[in-house]
Amino acid sequence: MSNTTFAAAAGAILLAHLAALGWGIWRSGRVMLWLNAVVAAGAIGALILQHPGLAWGGDTPLQALLGFEVVVLALAAMALRGVPVAWWLSMAGFALHLCAAAGMLVFALTFRITRLF
């Protein structure tokens, strides 16, 4: 993956989060929950595909990220079912995903990446 591709992907993810935030403020917050679930499921899939033995041991920060994404996915599913506490916690997960997307874009635009994978 080149630096330009990474910057474009980070920009698209950030733009999707900002659009969902705008739609959620004016219309319905359900789109934010769905985006949160899709991002969490994508992150879980990417982590499992790149690190098949991650759940049974290995890199502790990656295990923490996997656990966080599983919790965010579960909270989004519960919030879509109508649990009020899960809605607020899922919005906190959405905010963390938004901050991570902004951080990815700043990183991609600031540093030159020579080898990603």
Sequence and secondary structure as in RCSB ss.txt:
>XXXX:A:sequence
MSNTTFAAAAGAILLAHLAALGWGIWRSGRVMLWLNAVVAAGAIGALILQHPGLAWGGDTPLQALLGFEVVVLAL
AAMALRGVPVAWWLSMAGFALHLCAAAGMLVFALTFRITRLF
>XXXX:A:secstr
  HHHHHHHHHHHHHHHHHHHHHHHHT THHHHHHHHHHHHHHHHHHHHH TTGGGSS HHHHHHHHHHHHHHHH
HHHHHTT HHHHHHHHHHHHHHHHHHHHHHHHHHHS  S   
